Amino acid sequence: MAEGPFFRAQTPLHPDHLWIWEKAVYVDENRRTWLPITIETEGSLQVLLRQEDVPLGDPVCPSQLGPSLLPVMWQLYPGRRYRASDSSFWRIVYHIKASVGFSGDPSGGCG
């Protein structure tokens, strides 16, 4: 019998630095990749950064990325916050590493 998808979440260490590598992919000092999900709400911007292993292509110069709401680099600061390359501060609200996987038949045993 195949099992359906499962979800695991871990709390990884906050990266000291995050640099833009290519569009929608950041890399930390340990070469872990982070994928941003941007949420705009009434006058505020939230970013969910999900640590997920993705194959890296060639790095892209920030000038080749075009306009973005997100900075090209974040540096961890005291007080659960990051300072961005534009000198803005971003507060860390919640930080997890999530992985979704399948055991057995990836179709969940259907079909």
C-alpha positions as CSV (number, residue, x, y, z in Angstrom):
1,M,0.0,0.0,0.0
2,A,1.4,3.4,-0.9
3,E,1.3,6.3,1.4
4,G,0.2,9.8,0.4
5,P,2.4,12.9,0.5
6,F,3.9,14.0,3.8
7,F,5.1,17.3,5.1
8,R,8.0,18.0,7.4
9,A,9.1,21.3,8.8
10,Q,12.4,22.1,10.6
11,T,13.7,25.3,12.0
12,P,17.1,25.8,10.4
13,L,19.7,28.3,11.6
14,H,19.1,31.8,10.2
15,P,21.7,32.4,7.4
16,D,24.2,35.1,8.1
17,H,23.9,36.4,4.5
18,L,21.6,35.8,1.6
19,W,22.7,36.9,-1.9
20,I,20.7,36.9,-5.0
21,W,22.0,34.2,-7.4
22,E,19.4,34.3,-10.1
23,K,15.8,35.4,-10.5
24,A,13.9,34.2,-7.4
25,V,16.8,32.3,-6.0
26,Y,19.0,33.4,-3.1
27,V,22.1,31.6,-1.8
28,D,23.5,31.7,1.8
29,E,27.1,31.3,3.1
30,N,26.7,27.5,3.1
31,R,25.5,27.4,-0.5
32,R,22.0,26.5,0.6
33,T,19.3,27.9,-1.8
34,W,16.4,30.0,-0.6
35,L,13.2,30.7,-2.7
36,P,11.3,33.9,-1.9
37,I,7.5,34.2,-2.0
38,T,6.5,37.8,-1.9
39,I,3.2,38.9,-0.3
40,E,2.0,42.4,-0.7
41,T,-0.8,43.5,1.7
42,E,-2.2,47.0,2.5
43,G,1.0,49.0,2.6
44,S,3.3,46.2,3.8
45,L,5.5,43.7,2.1
46,Q,6.1,40.2,3.6
47,V,8.6,37.7,2.2
48,L,8.5,34.0,2.9
49,L,11.9,32.5,2.3
50,R,11.8,28.8,1.9
51,Q,15.1,26.8,2.1
52,E,14.9,24.3,-0.7
53,D,17.7,22.6,-2.6
54,V,17.5,23.6,-6.2
55,P,20.1,23.2,-9.0
56,L,22.1,26.4,-9.5
57,G,22.7,27.9,-12.8
58,D,25.2,30.6,-13.5
59,P,25.0,33.6,-11.1
60,V,23.3,36.7,-12.6
61,C,24.5,40.3,-12.0
62,P,21.9,42.3,-10.1
63,S,21.8,44.8,-13.0
64,Q,20.5,42.0,-15.3
65,L,17.6,41.0,-13.0
66,G,15.5,44.1,-13.7
67,P,13.4,45.9,-11.1
68,S,12.4,43.9,-7.9
69,L,10.7,44.6,-4.6
70,L,13.4,42.5,-2.9
71,P,17.0,43.5,-2.2
72,V,20.0,41.8,-3.8
73,M,21.5,40.9,-0.3
74,W,20.4,40.5,3.3
75,Q,22.7,40.4,6.3
76,L,21.6,39.0,9.7
77,Y,21.6,41.6,12.5
78,P,20.8,41.3,16.2
79,G,17.2,41.4,17.3
80,R,15.8,38.8,14.8
81,R,16.1,41.0,11.8
82,Y,18.0,41.3,8.5
83,R,19.5,44.5,7.0
84,A,19.1,44.6,3.2
85,S,21.6,46.0,0.7
86,D,19.4,49.1,0.5
87,S,19.9,49.7,4.3
88,S,16.3,48.7,5.1
89,F,15.5,46.4,7.9
90,W,13.4,43.2,7.7
91,R,12.0,41.6,10.8
92,I,12.2,37.8,11.1
93,V,8.7,36.6,12.0
94,Y,8.9,32.9,11.4
95,H,11.6,30.7,9.9
96,I,11.2,27.1,8.8
97,K,12.6,24.6,6.3
98,A,9.9,22.7,4.7
99,S,10.2,19.6,2.5
100,V,7.4,17.8,0.7
101,G,8.0,14.3,-0.3
102,F,6.3,11.1,-1.4
103,S,6.8,7.6,-0.2
104,G,5.9,4.8,-2.5
105,D,3.8,5.7,-5.5
106,P,4.0,9.4,-6.3
107,S,0.4,9.3,-7.6
108,G,-0.7,8.5,-4.1
109,G,-1.8,5.0,-5.2
110,C,-4.6,6.4,-7.4
111,G,-5.1,5.3,-11.0
